[in-house]
Amino acid sequence: MSGAEAKSYVHLLRAQSDAILVGMGTVMADDPELTCRLPGL
């Protein structure tokens, strides 16, 4: 995801989802924040 519109869409999907699946390699390599970062959500 590279553009601002795509990033906003991903955060909207996170807000609407009950779970997010990521692989162990991603967790170990990136330590991702899997939160919705849209104002008001």
Backbone as JSON Lines, residues from 0, in Angstrom:
{"i":0,"aa":"M","n":[0.85,-1.17,0.0],"ca":[0.0,0.0,0.0],"c":[0.89,1.23,0.0]}
{"i":1,"aa":"S","n":[0.67,2.09,-0.97],"ca":[1.6,3.21,-1.06],"c":[0.95,4.58,-1.0]}
{"i":2,"aa":"G","n":[-0.2,4.76,-1.62],"ca":[-0.81,6.08,-1.65],"c":[-1.68,6.35,-0.43]}
{"i":3,"aa":"A","n":[-1.98,7.62,-0.22],"ca":[-2.79,8.02,0.93],"c":[-4.19,7.4,0.88]}
{"i":4,"aa":"E","n":[-4.77,7.35,-0.32],"ca":[-6.11,6.76,-0.46],"c":[-6.1,5.27,-0.11]}
{"i":5,"aa":"A","n":[-5.08,4.56,-0.56],"ca":[-4.96,3.13,-0.26],"c":[-4.77,2.9,1.23]}
{"i":6,"aa":"K","n":[-3.94,3.72,1.85],"ca":[-3.72,3.58,3.29],"c":[-4.99,3.85,4.08]}
{"i":7,"aa":"S","n":[-5.76,4.85,3.69],"ca":[-7.03,5.13,4.35],"c":[-7.99,3.96,4.21]}
{"i":8,"aa":"Y","n":[-8.01,3.36,3.02],"ca":[-8.89,2.21,2.78],"c":[-8.5,1.04,3.68]}
{"i":9,"aa":"V","n":[-7.21,0.78,3.82],"ca":[-6.74,-0.3,4.68],"c":[-7.17,-0.05,6.12]}
{"i":10,"aa":"H","n":[-7.06,1.17,6.6],"ca":[-7.47,1.47,7.96],"c":[-8.98,1.32,8.13]}
{"i":11,"aa":"L","n":[-9.75,1.66,7.11],"ca":[-11.19,1.45,7.15],"c":[-11.51,-0.04,7.24]}
{"i":12,"aa":"L","n":[-10.82,-0.85,6.45],"ca":[-11.02,-2.3,6.53],"c":[-10.69,-2.83,7.92]}
{"i":13,"aa":"R","n":[-9.64,-2.32,8.52],"ca":[-9.28,-2.73,9.88],"c":[-10.38,-2.39,10.87]}
{"i":14,"aa":"A","n":[-10.98,-1.22,10.71],"ca":[-12.06,-0.8,11.62],"c":[-13.28,-1.7,11.48]}
{"i":15,"aa":"Q","n":[-13.51,-2.23,10.29],"ca":[-14.69,-3.05,10.03],"c":[-14.47,-4.53,10.31]}
{"i":16,"aa":"S","n":[-13.24,-4.94,10.55],"ca":[-12.92,-6.36,10.7],"c":[-12.8,-6.76,12.16]}
{"i":17,"aa":"D","n":[-13.12,-8.03,12.43],"ca":[-12.99,-8.57,13.78],"c":[-11.59,-9.12,14.03]}
{"i":18,"aa":"A","n":[-10.86,-9.43,12.97],"ca":[-9.53,-10.01,13.13],"c":[-8.67,-9.65,11.92]}
{"i":19,"aa":"I","n":[-7.36,-9.66,12.15],"ca":[-6.38,-9.45,11.08],"c":[-5.38,-10.58,11.18]}
{"i":20,"aa":"L","n":[-5.14,-11.27,10.07],"ca":[-4.18,-12.36,10.06],"c":[-2.89,-11.9,9.4]}
{"i":21,"aa":"V","n":[-1.79,-12.19,10.07],"ca":[-0.47,-11.93,9.5],"c":[0.41,-13.13,9.78]}
{"i":22,"aa":"G","n":[1.39,-13.33,8.95],"ca":[2.31,-14.43,9.15],"c":[3.35,-14.12,10.22]}
{"i":23,"aa":"M","n":[3.92,-15.17,10.77],"ca":[4.93,-15.01,11.82],"c":[6.14,-14.23,11.31]}
{"i":24,"aa":"G","n":[6.5,-14.45,10.06],"ca":[7.64,-13.73,9.48],"c":[7.41,-12.23,9.45]}
{"i":25,"aa":"T","n":[6.18,-11.82,9.11],"ca":[5.84,-10.39,9.1],"c":[5.91,-9.82,10.5]}
{"i":26,"aa":"V","n":[5.38,-10.54,11.46],"ca":[5.4,-10.08,12.85],"c":[6.83,-9.92,13.34]}
{"i":27,"aa":"M","n":[7.67,-10.9,13.06],"ca":[9.06,-10.86,13.53],"c":[9.87,-9.78,12.81]}
{"i":28,"aa":"A","n":[9.65,-9.6,11.52],"ca":[10.45,-8.66,10.74],"c":[9.98,-7.22,10.89]}
{"i":29,"aa":"D","n":[8.66,-7.01,10.95],"ca":[8.12,-5.66,10.87],"c":[7.52,-5.13,12.17]}
{"i":30,"aa":"D","n":[7.18,-6.01,13.11],"ca":[6.48,-5.62,14.35],"c":[5.33,-4.65,14.01]}
{"i":31,"aa":"P","n":[4.37,-5.12,13.18],"ca":[3.33,-4.21,12.68],"c":[2.34,-3.76,13.75]}
{"i":32,"aa":"E","n":[1.9,-2.52,13.63],"ca":[0.78,-2.02,14.43],"c":[-0.47,-2.31,13.63]}
{"i":33,"aa":"L","n":[-1.29,-3.2,14.12],"ca":[-2.46,-3.62,13.36],"c":[-3.7,-2.9,13.87]}
{"i":34,"aa":"T","n":[-3.59,-1.6,14.02],"ca":[-4.69,-0.8,14.54],"c":[-5.27,0.08,13.44]}
{"i":35,"aa":"C","n":[-6.47,0.54,13.67],"ca":[-7.09,1.51,12.77],"c":[-6.65,2.9,13.22]}
{"i":36,"aa":"R","n":[-6.08,3.65,12.33],"ca":[-5.6,4.98,12.68],"c":[-6.34,6.08,11.92]}
{"i":37,"aa":"L","n":[-7.65,5.88,11.79],"ca":[-8.5,6.92,11.19],"c":[-9.11,7.74,12.32]}
{"i":38,"aa":"P","n":[-9.08,9.04,12.22],"ca":[-9.68,9.89,13.25],"c":[-11.16,9.55,13.47]}
{"i":39,"aa":"G","n":[-11.55,9.41,14.71],"ca":[-12.94,9.16,15.06],"c":[-13.35,7.7,15.07]}
{"i":40,"aa":"L","n":[-12.46,6.8,14.66],"ca":[-12.79,5.38,14.66],"c":[-11.98,4.64,15.69]}
